[in-house]
Amino acid sequence: MTPPVRLGEQSVAWVESEILAINAARISGQSDEQIKQLVKKLVSDRKELCGAAA
């Protein structure tokens, strides 16, 4: 899974689009290694997006 996003001191959430992408990959039968690569890409994309917003 991708890491959660901190919403507050005691609250976290996950990005819906990331969860949907991981679920779709699982349903389509991708291997654990393929899922790991997808998660790495999703995390990288999130970092790029956050960096662009700053």
HELIX and SHEET records of a PDB file:
HELIX    1   1 GLU A   16  ILE A   27  1                                  12    
HELIX    2   2 ASP A   32  ALA A   53  1                                  22    
SHEET    1   A 2 VAL A   5  GLY A   8  0                                        
SHEET    2   A 2 SER A  11  ALA A  13 -1                                        
END                                                                             
